[in-house]
Amino acid sequence: MKKFDFTKQLPTHLSDRYEKEYFLIFSIIVAGRNAKMATEKTWELLKWIRNEDTPFSYLKQVITDGFLLASLQKAKVGQYKRICKAIEDVVNLDVETCSLPDLEECQGIGPKTSRFFLMHCRKDFKCAVLDTHILKWLNDRIGWYLDIPNSTPKGKKYLELEKHCIRLIGKNFPELSLAQADFEIWKQYAN
């Protein structure tokens, strides 16, 4: 079983189903958390995967056996109710074809998590992950013009800021993909 460390380099575009499933579980766990801690918690949850399994097939078996909550508690992921519900829903998705609405229909997955996953799994997916780092970056650039919240907005406000963010990333990082630019901004503002 391979251990992924998404704090050193986020994937710009995942191509392998196994990695995409692992990354979706990481995406759920990292919401509202430190990436280093979430990397460790994801590993603690998934390190028992057998060679013939994928993260989703492993977790489906854990769910069938009635041990998802216990596994999450053993890995000390926190936010047990949200993460448990989200995992129970996502393991039934196809990571190759799931859409933004498919992901957001899963309990515990909002616009930030769904976009974070798709940004790194679909090469031409145009989105912005409005986490605290991106919001700080936006505030530094257009805070004089728009009211930029400190935490992830919802609904129309998310969509409005997302459009501005995509445009500004294109201007400020013309040589990078949205995923690469997102990671560069995260590194700059994470400290």
Buried (B, 14 or more C-beta within 10 A) or exposed (E): BEEBEBBEEBBBBBEEBBBBBBBBBBBBBBBBBEBBBBBBBBBBBBEEBEEEBBBBBBBBBBBEEEEBBEBBEEBEBBBEEBBBBBBBBBBEBEBEEBEBEBBBEBBBBBBBBBBBBBBBBBEEBEBBBBBBBBBBBBBEBBEEEBEBBEEBBEEEBBEEBBEBBBEBBEEEBEEBBBBBBBBBBBEEBBE
